[in-house]
Amino acid sequence: MSDVTIVDCPTCGKQVIWDQQSTWRPFCSKRCQLIDLGEWAAEEKYIPSHSDRNDSDDWSEQQDEFR
């Protein structure tokens, strides 16, 4: 008796068997994978941050010492 893991494609919801033959897992196809990638690139999807600081808060406008 084998345990087959089935997941829903995060883009379209189609069921996908999770195994080595599922090339695009967890997606059902290359198309769904690229749609998801595009959403991340367009910042439609993101990992929420609770920080009030920007990455550049500690940057300064100091002159380059090697010039």
MMTF fields as JSON, N, C-alpha, C and O atoms, coordinates in Angstrom:
{
  "mmtfVersion": "1.0.0",
  "mmtfProducer": "UNKNOWN",
  "numBonds": 267,
  "numAtoms": 268,
  "numGroups": 67,
  "numChains": 1,
  "numModels": 1,
  "chainsPerModel": [1],
  "groupsPerChain": [67],
  "chainIdList": ["A"],
  "bondAtomList": [4, 2, 8, 6, 12, 10, 16, 14, 20, 18, 24, 22, 28, 26, 32, 30, 36, 34, 40, 38, 44, 42, 48, 46, 52, 50, 56, 54, 60, 58, 64, 62, 68, 66, 72, 70, 76, 74, 80, 78, 84, 82, 88, 86, 92, 90, 96, 94, 100, 98, 104, 102, 108, 106, 112, 110, 116, 114, 120, 118, 124, 122, 128, 126, 132, 130, 136, 134, 140, 138, 144, 142, 148, 146, 152, 150, 156, 154, 160, 158, 164, 162, 168, 166, 172, 170, 176, 174, 180, 178, 184, 182, 188, 186, 192, 190, 196, 194, 200, 198, 204, 202, 208, 206, 212, 210, 216, 214, 220, 218, 224, 222, 228, 226, 232, 230, 236, 234, 240, 238, 244, 242, 248, 246, 252, 250, 256, 254, 260, 258, 264, 262],
  "bondOrderList": [1, 1, 1, 1, 1, 1, 1, 1, 1, 1, 1, 1, 1, 1, 1, 1, 1, 1, 1, 1, 1, 1, 1, 1, 1, 1, 1, 1, 1, 1, 1, 1, 1, 1, 1, 1, 1, 1, 1, 1, 1, 1, 1, 1, 1, 1, 1, 1, 1, 1, 1, 1, 1, 1, 1, 1, 1, 1, 1, 1, 1, 1, 1, 1, 1, 1],
  "groupList": [{"groupName": "MET", "atomNameList": ["N", "CA", "C", "O"], "elementList": ["N", "C", "C", "O"], "formalChargeList": [0, 0, 0, 0], "bondAtomList": [1, 0, 2, 1, 3, 2], "bondOrderList": [1, 1, 2], "singleLetterCode": "M", "chemCompType": "L-PEPTIDE LINKING"}, {"groupName": "SER", "atomNameList": ["N", "CA", "C", "O"], "elementList": ["N", "C", "C", "O"], "formalChargeList": [0, 0, 0, 0], "bondAtomList": [1, 0, 2, 1, 3, 2], "bondOrderList": [1, 1, 2], "singleLetterCode": "S", "chemCompType": "L-PEPTIDE LINKING"}, {"groupName": "ASP", "atomNameList": ["N", "CA", "C", "O"], "elementList": ["N", "C", "C", "O"], "formalChargeList": [0, 0, 0, 0], "bondAtomList": [1, 0, 2, 1, 3, 2], "bondOrderList": [1, 1, 2], "singleLetterCode": "D", "chemCompType": "L-PEPTIDE LINKING"}, {"groupName": "VAL", "atomNameList": ["N", "CA", "C", "O"], "elementList": ["N", "C", "C", "O"], "formalChargeList": [0, 0, 0, 0], "bondAtomList": [1, 0, 2, 1, 3, 2], "bondOrderList": [1, 1, 2], "singleLetterCode": "V", "chemCompType": "L-PEPTIDE LINKING"}, {"groupName": "THR", "atomNameList": ["N", "CA", "C", "O"], "elementList": ["N", "C", "C", "O"], "formalChargeList": [0, 0, 0, 0], "bondAtomList": [1, 0, 2, 1, 3, 2], "bondOrderList": [1, 1, 2], "singleLetterCode": "T", "chemCompType": "L-PEPTIDE LINKING"}, {"groupName": "ILE", "atomNameList": ["N", "CA", "C", "O"], "elementList": ["N", "C", "C", "O"], "formalChargeList": [0, 0, 0, 0], "bondAtomList": [1, 0, 2, 1, 3, 2], "bondOrderList": [1, 1, 2], "singleLetterCode": "I", "chemCompType": "L-PEPTIDE LINKING"}, {"groupName": "CYS", "atomNameList": ["N", "CA", "C", "O"], "elementList": ["N", "C", "C", "O"], "formalChargeList": [0, 0, 0, 0], "bondAtomList": [1, 0, 2, 1, 3, 2], "bondOrderList": [1, 1, 2], "singleLetterCode": "C", "chemCompType": "L-PEPTIDE LINKING"}, {"groupName": "PRO", "atomNameList": ["N", "CA", "C", "O"], "elementList": ["N", "C", "C", "O"], "formalChargeList": [0, 0, 0, 0], "bondAtomList": [1, 0, 2, 1, 3, 2], "bondOrderList": [1, 1, 2], "singleLetterCode": "P", "chemCompType": "L-PEPTIDE LINKING"}, {"groupName": "GLY", "atomNameList": ["N", "CA", "C", "O"], "elementList": ["N", "C", "C", "O"], "formalChargeList": [0, 0, 0, 0], "bondAtomList": [1, 0, 2, 1, 3, 2], "bondOrderList": [1, 1, 2], "singleLetterCode": "G", "chemCompType": "PEPTIDE LINKING"}, {"groupName": "LYS", "atomNameList": ["N", "CA", "C", "O"], "elementList": ["N", "C", "C", "O"], "formalChargeList": [0, 0, 0, 0], "bondAtomList": [1, 0, 2, 1, 3, 2], "bondOrderList": [1, 1, 2], "singleLetterCode": "K", "chemCompType": "L-PEPTIDE LINKING"}, {"groupName": "GLN", "atomNameList": ["N", "CA", "C", "O"], "elementList": ["N", "C", "C", "O"], "formalChargeList": [0, 0, 0, 0], "bondAtomList": [1, 0, 2, 1, 3, 2], "bondOrderList": [1, 1, 2], "singleLetterCode": "Q", "chemCompType": "L-PEPTIDE LINKING"}, {"groupName": "TRP", "atomNameList": ["N", "CA", "C", "O"], "elementList": ["N", "C", "C", "O"], "formalChargeList": [0, 0, 0, 0], "bondAtomList": [1, 0, 2, 1, 3, 2], "bondOrderList": [1, 1, 2], "singleLetterCode": "W", "chemCompType": "L-PEPTIDE LINKING"}, {"groupName": "ARG", "atomNameList": ["N", "CA", "C", "O"], "elementList": ["N", "C", "C", "O"], "formalChargeList": [0, 0, 0, 0], "bondAtomList": [1, 0, 2, 1, 3, 2], "bondOrderList": [1, 1, 2], "singleLetterCode": "R", "chemCompType": "L-PEPTIDE LINKING"}, {"groupName": "PHE", "atomNameList": ["N", "CA", "C", "O"], "elementList": ["N", "C", "C", "O"], "formalChargeList": [0, 0, 0, 0], "bondAtomList": [1, 0, 2, 1, 3, 2], "bondOrderList": [1, 1, 2], "singleLetterCode": "F", "chemCompType": "L-PEPTIDE LINKING"}, {"groupName": "LEU", "atomNameList": ["N", "CA", "C", "O"], "elementList": ["N", "C", "C", "O"], "formalChargeList": [0, 0, 0, 0], "bondAtomList": [1, 0, 2, 1, 3, 2], "bondOrderList": [1, 1, 2], "singleLetterCode": "L", "chemCompType": "L-PEPTIDE LINKING"}, {"groupName": "GLU", "atomNameList": ["N", "CA", "C", "O"], "elementList": ["N", "C", "C", "O"], "formalChargeList": [0, 0, 0, 0], "bondAtomList": [1, 0, 2, 1, 3, 2], "bondOrderList": [1, 1, 2], "singleLetterCode": "E", "chemCompType": "L-PEPTIDE LINKING"}, {"groupName": "ALA", "atomNameList": ["N", "CA", "C", "O"], "elementList": ["N", "C", "C", "O"], "formalChargeList": [0, 0, 0, 0], "bondAtomList": [1, 0, 2, 1, 3, 2], "bondOrderList": [1, 1, 2], "singleLetterCode": "A", "chemCompType": "L-PEPTIDE LINKING"}, {"groupName": "TYR", "atomNameList": ["N", "CA", "C", "O"], "elementList": ["N", "C", "C", "O"], "formalChargeList": [0, 0, 0, 0], "bondAtomList": [1, 0, 2, 1, 3, 2], "bondOrderList": [1, 1, 2], "singleLetterCode": "Y", "chemCompType": "L-PEPTIDE LINKING"}, {"groupName": "HIS", "atomNameList": ["N", "CA", "C", "O"], "elementList": ["N", "C", "C", "O"], "formalChargeList": [0, 0, 0, 0], "bondAtomList": [1, 0, 2, 1, 3, 2], "bondOrderList": [1, 1, 2], "singleLetterCode": "H", "chemCompType": "L-PEPTIDE LINKING"}, {"groupName": "ASN", "atomNameList": ["N", "CA", "C", "O"], "elementList": ["N", "C", "C", "O"], "formalChargeList": [0, 0, 0, 0], "bondAtomList": [1, 0, 2, 1, 3, 2], "bondOrderList": [1, 1, 2], "singleLetterCode": "N", "chemCompType": "L-PEPTIDE LINKING"}],
  "groupTypeList": [0, 1, 2, 3, 4, 5, 3, 2, 6, 7, 4, 6, 8, 9, 10, 3, 5, 11, 2, 10, 10, 1, 4, 11, 12, 7, 13, 6, 1, 9, 12, 6, 10, 14, 5, 2, 14, 8, 15, 11, 16, 16, 15, 15, 9, 17, 5, 7, 1, 18, 1, 2, 12, 19, 2, 1, 2, 2, 11, 1, 15, 10, 10, 2, 15, 13, 12],
  "groupIdList": [1, 2, 3, 4, 5, 6, 7, 8, 9, 10, 11, 12, 13, 14, 15, 16, 17, 18, 19, 20, 21, 22, 23, 24, 25, 26, 27, 28, 29, 30, 31, 32, 33, 34, 35, 36, 37, 38, 39, 40, 41, 42, 43, 44, 45, 46, 47, 48, 49, 50, 51, 52, 53, 54, 55, 56, 57, 58, 59, 60, 61, 62, 63, 64, 65, 66, 67],
  "secStructList": [7, 7, 7, 7, 7, 3, 3, 3, 7, 6, 6, 6, 7, 7, 3, 3, 3, 7, 1, 6, 6, 7, 6, 6, 6, 6, 1, 1, 1, 2, 2, 2, 2, 2, 2, 2, 2, 2, 2, 2, 2, 6, 6, 1, 1, 7, 7, 7, 7, 7, 7, 7, 7, 7, 6, 6, 6, 6, 7, 7, 7, 7, 7, 7, 6, 6, 7],
  "xCoordList": [0.844, 0.0, 0.894, 1.688, 0.764, 1.602, 0.813, -0.387, 1.51, 0.891, 1.156, 2.294, 0.119, 0.239, -0.143, -1.221, 0.748, 0.475, -0.058, 0.574, -1.208, -1.823, -1.957, -2.469, -1.486, -1.567, -2.335, -2.461, -2.842, -3.512, -2.492, -1.652, -2.565, -1.709, -2.01, -3.173, -0.992, -1.229, -1.817, -2.395, -1.677, -2.162, -3.593, -4.441, -3.871, -5.195, -6.038, -7.243, -5.422, -6.166, -6.294, -6.856, -5.783, -5.837, -5.027, -3.99, -5.497, -4.784, -3.551, -3.598, -2.439, -1.158, -0.611, -0.608, -0.149, 0.499, 1.92, 2.664, 2.282, 3.603, 4.567, 4.63, 5.316, 6.35, 7.426, 7.331, 8.442, 9.572, 9.162, 9.83, 8.09, 7.649, 6.865, 6.622, 6.478, 5.744, 6.757, 7.213, 7.094, 8.174, 7.98, 8.944, 6.769, 6.518, 5.974, 5.526, 6.008, 5.393, 5.889, 7.087, 5.094, 3.695, 2.721, 1.506, 3.24, 2.373, 2.001, 2.695, 0.9, 0.464, 1.154, 1.184, 1.707, 2.314, 3.333, 3.392, 4.126, 5.083, 4.336, 4.801, 3.177, 2.373, 2.008, 2.184, 1.501, 1.126, 2.348, 2.265, 3.485, 4.715, 5.124, 5.511, 5.04, 5.43, 4.451, 4.858, 3.173, 2.19, 2.542, 2.531, 2.854, 3.229, 4.503, 4.571, 5.505, 6.753, 6.493, 7.066, 5.631, 5.286, 4.612, 4.851, 3.767, 3.108, 4.122, 3.997, 5.124, 6.177, 7.0, 7.32, 7.345, 8.174, 7.461, 8.097, 6.148, 5.363, 4.989, 4.28, 5.469, 5.204, 3.72, 3.254, 2.972, 1.586, 1.551, 0.603, 2.591, 2.787, 4.058, 5.016, 4.067, 5.253, 5.151, 4.075, 6.278, 6.305, 6.164, 7.018, 5.1, 4.87, 5.987, 6.561, 6.273, 7.288, 6.634, 5.81, 7.0, 6.455, 7.409, 7.16, 8.484, 9.489, 9.053, 8.47, 9.343, 9.058, 10.263, 10.199, 11.346, 12.576, 12.68, 12.2, 13.304, 13.652, 15.047, 15.814, 15.384, 16.73, 17.78, 18.918, 17.425, 18.4, 18.501, 19.214, 17.827, 17.854, 19.255, 19.559, 20.108, 21.452, 22.486, 23.66, 22.096, 23.026, 23.338, 22.514, 24.516, 24.888, 25.431, 25.713, 25.569, 26.077, 27.547, 27.977, 28.323, 29.736, 30.501, 30.148, 31.568, 32.415, 33.216, 33.581, 33.475, 34.287, 35.734, 36.332, 36.305, 37.651, 38.737, 39.898, 38.402, 39.409, 39.583, 40.339, 38.934, 39.065, 40.266, 40.533],
  "yCoordList": [-1.175, 0.0, 1.246, 1.443, 2.074, 3.272, 4.501, 4.615, 5.4, 6.656, 7.68, 8.107, 8.07, 9.058, 10.412, 10.574, 11.378, 12.726, 13.551, 13.642, 14.141, 14.994, 16.39, 16.572, 17.377, 18.777, 19.566, 19.135, 20.714, 21.606, 22.562, 23.107, 22.763, 23.744, 25.108, 25.509, 25.833, 27.126, 28.176, 29.161, 27.977, 28.965, 28.689, 29.579, 27.444, 27.155, 26.224, 26.105, 25.563, 24.691, 23.249, 22.418, 22.934, 21.57, 20.653, 21.056, 19.421, 18.481, 17.938, 17.596, 17.868, 17.428, 16.333, 16.475, 15.238, 14.184, 14.644, 15.051, 14.573, 15.025, 13.839, 13.034, 13.745, 12.722, 13.189, 14.285, 12.366, 12.743, 12.995, 13.763, 12.373, 12.554, 13.852, 14.256, 14.492, 15.764, 16.895, 17.485, 17.181, 18.116, 19.493, 20.101, 19.989, 21.376, 21.49, 22.564, 20.399, 20.428, 21.596, 21.874, 22.277, 21.995, 22.492, 22.414, 22.995, 23.498, 22.365, 21.35, 22.537, 21.503, 21.638, 20.681, 22.812, 23.036, 24.169, 24.914, 24.281, 25.383, 26.713, 27.697, 26.746, 27.967, 28.472, 29.653, 27.582, 27.993, 28.429, 29.355, 27.766, 28.159, 29.575, 30.373, 29.891, 31.219, 32.303, 33.433, 31.968, 32.928, 33.29, 34.464, 32.282, 32.516, 33.353, 34.289, 33.027, 33.789, 35.249, 36.153, 35.479, 36.84, 37.615, 38.812, 36.941, 37.605, 38.019, 39.093, 37.177, 37.541, 38.699, 39.639, 38.631, 39.681, 41.026, 42.07, 41.005, 42.238, 42.69, 43.681, 41.956, 42.227, 42.157, 42.817, 41.341, 41.056, 40.052, 40.024, 39.232, 38.309, 38.74, 39.177, 38.617, 38.973, 38.344, 37.933, 38.276, 37.795, 39.018, 39.903, 39.082, 40.272, 40.496, 39.553, 41.753, 42.137, 43.005, 43.866, 42.775, 43.573, 44.689, 45.424, 44.807, 45.814, 47.184, 47.301, 48.214, 49.586, 50.215, 51.36, 49.478, 50.003, 49.583, 48.52, 50.424, 50.085, 49.495, 49.702, 48.768, 48.216, 49.313, 49.087, 50.482, 51.558, 52.493, 53.494, 52.208, 53.103, 53.295, 54.366, 52.281, 52.38, 52.86, 52.987, 53.125, 53.6, 55.069, 55.818, 55.453, 56.857, 57.375, 56.605, 58.658, 59.312, 59.678, 60.729, 58.834, 59.109, 59.041, 58.295, 59.848, 59.854, 58.561, 57.98, 58.134, 56.945, 57.254, 58.17, 56.514, 56.775, 56.344, 56.708, 55.595, 55.062, 55.915, 55.525, 57.035, 57.904, 58.778, 59.574],
  "zCoordList": [0.0, 0.0, 0.0, 0.92, -1.024, -1.112, -0.693, -0.946, -0.057, 0.339, -0.755, -0.949, -1.461, -2.523, -1.944, -1.371, -2.098, -1.616, -2.778, -3.831, -2.579, -3.592, -3.01, -1.905, -3.774, -3.35, -4.401, -5.547, -4.006, -4.949, -5.542, -4.826, -6.848, -7.512, -6.902, -6.856, -6.433, -5.798, -6.74, -6.28, -8.048, -9.0, -9.434, -9.379, -9.87, -10.437, -9.581, -9.802, -8.607, -7.713, -8.187, -7.473, -9.381, -9.899, -8.991, -8.464, -8.805, -7.951, -8.668, -9.85, -7.919, -8.451, -7.543, -6.321, -8.15, -7.371, -7.058, -7.95, -5.787, -5.341, -5.391, -4.461, -6.492, -6.606, -7.581, -8.134, -7.791, -8.638, -10.088, -10.781, -10.565, -11.939, -12.139, -13.276, -11.073, -11.164, -11.327, -10.347, -12.56, -12.885, -12.273, -11.806, -12.267, -11.853, -10.429, -10.028, -9.662, -8.334, -7.501, -7.551, -6.767, -6.467, -7.538, -7.353, -8.642, -9.705, -10.648, -10.711, -11.386, -12.319, -13.671, -14.445, -13.965, -15.277, -15.208, -14.229, -16.26, -16.375, -16.395, -15.818, -17.058, -17.14, -15.744, -15.444, -14.894, -13.534, -12.735, -11.928, -12.956, -12.272, -12.67, -11.817, -13.967, -14.445, -13.998, -13.727, -13.92, -13.405, -11.965, -11.595, -11.155, -9.759, -9.667, -8.87, -10.469, -10.475, -10.836, -10.228, -11.823, -12.222, -11.105, -10.947, -10.325, -9.2, -8.137, -7.549, -7.885, -6.934, -7.484, -6.755, -8.776, -9.388, -9.406, -9.265, -9.578, -9.594, -8.184, -8.008, -7.187, -5.772, -5.434, -4.505, -6.206, -5.855, -4.707, -3.922, -4.617, -3.498, -2.786, -3.424, -1.479, -0.709, 0.669, 1.102, 1.345, 2.718, 3.608, 3.577, 4.401, 5.226, 6.238, 6.783, 6.467, 7.431, 8.492, 8.185, 9.719, 10.816, 11.212, 12.167, 10.483, 10.783, 10.275, 9.197, 11.061, 10.65, 9.962, 9.516, 9.876, 9.278, 7.82, 7.426, 7.044, 5.674, 5.664, 6.604, 4.621, 4.506, 4.472, 4.883, 3.996, 3.824, 5.033, 4.959, 6.122, 7.281, 7.859, 8.385, 7.771, 8.34, 7.328, 7.676, 6.112, 5.093, 5.34, 5.865, 4.959, 5.106, 3.786, 2.868, 3.707, 2.502, 2.674, 2.198, 3.341, 3.569, 2.256, 1.343, 2.189, 1.0, 0.93, 1.953, -0.267, -0.491, -0.105, -0.669, 0.84, 1.344, 0.364, 0.549, -0.65, -1.563, -2.812, -3.702, -2.915, -4.093, -3.985, -4.885]
}
